[in-house]
Amino acid sequence: MTHAPPRGFRLFSRGSKAEARRIADILRAETVGGGLLLGGAVLGMIAANSPWATAYEGLRDARIGPQALHLDLSLAAWAADGLLAIFFFVAGLELKREFVAGDLRDPRRAAVPVAAAFGGVLVPAAVFLLAASHAGAGAARGWAIPTATDIAFALAVLAVIGRHLPAALRTFLLTLAVVDDLLAIVVIAVFYTERLSLVPLLAAVVPLLAFAWLVRRGVRSWWLLLPLAFAAWALVHASGVHATVAGVLLGFAVPVHDRAGTGPGLAEHFEHRFRPLSAGLAVPVFAFLSAGVPLDGLGRALADPVALGVVLGLVAGKPLGVMAATWLVARFTHADLDEDLGWIDVLGLAALTGVGFTVSLLIGELAFGAGSERDAHVKIAVLAGSLAAAAIAAPILRLRNNVYRRIGQAAESGPAEPARP
């Protein structure tokens, strides 16, 4: 006779499924995901500057994966290239929904954050070159270090700081940061990639098109889609292009509407499924393994003109470039700033774009060699500049958050429509 297992020990009992759904719902809240991300970063910093620093470095450098497929990677590389691709997949889904069915379907409105991204790349590069002009031969190779906004960290800071800020502000930041990262990846491919393999890059188109064909027909079977997604990611990685691009492209491939065009497509379903995985596992693990920067020799590092150029590029160059490009496009073209946003909101967001991390550290390693003294200076400068940018943006955005909260409370309590801040 077969006996049913005790209720408390059933692997997929009703209680465990309900608990899993409850945890997933909690992880979908951006404030929770942002807190986990920042917590992972803090733990990484503590580990890298503690008596366990050697063990931490050993964990980051531990290599796993099949060498025959060029996937014999360190855990830090798996986190940055692999786990972070899940975050970019979710970001791609959300961004496509905004372009297809949200506010960004209006080209005039989408043009503003896209232009801001270009300004946020050009001006920091110029600031870096100016500050590092007397740093000696080879220093100019780091010109692209302060050009990239870390989308994961910036969105986390925004989520923790302001729960009442308009959704348009987050959409603006998401659009700017994704375009910013894509521009940075193009820069890496053109200026920092010693060997670009076109064969795997072109081969990646095949699984990507197959994935797009299936999802457009409503197929959601993981055993079909997951191997195709992994193949596209692995081929992009093998080509020398930053592998997180594959996550964005896969997200863009998912339809927002169903085949009849009358209902939601798989984008909403996939976003609902993958956001807890991104917020609860992928991004916090990435932060833990990437944020561990040794802080010994901080004064010597910041005395390096290259490090000074990185800090100034992030703290001053990024907001100046974003603000200037936004104003020029809104002033001299038919593009419009979202009516829910004021220029003080854009100023706070522009300061927040100086939070650079992943791509900035990667470019530093490519420019000056991983493990070199100058690379160590760059890491400290990226961390210092990012913290300074967040510290500058936080009071501005917090002030605006309080304003929008009072406006919302007034709208709920009275019939009068509140004035735009």
Secondary structure, 3 states (H helix, E strand, C coil): CCCCCCHHHCCCCHHHHHHHHHHHHHHCCHHHHHHHHHHHHHHHHHHHCCCCHHHHHHHHHCEECCHHHCCCEEHHHHHHHHHHHHHHHHHHHHHHHHHHHCHHHCHHHHHHHHHHHHHHHHHHHHHHHHHCCCCCCCHHHHCCHHHCCCHHHHHHHHHHHCCCCCHHHHHHHHHHHHHHHHHHHHHHHHHHCCCCCHHHHHHCHHHHHHHHHHHHCCCCCHHHHHHHHHHHHHHHHHHCCCCHHHHHHHHHHCCCECCCCCCECHHHHHHHHHHHHHHHHHHHHHHHHHCCCCCCCHHHHHCCHHHHHHHHHHHHHHHHHHHHHHHHHHHHCCCCCCCCCCHHHHHHHHHHCCCCCHHHHHHHHHHHCCCCHHHHHHHHHHHHHHHHHHHHHHHHHHHHHHHHHHHHHHHHHCCCCCCCC
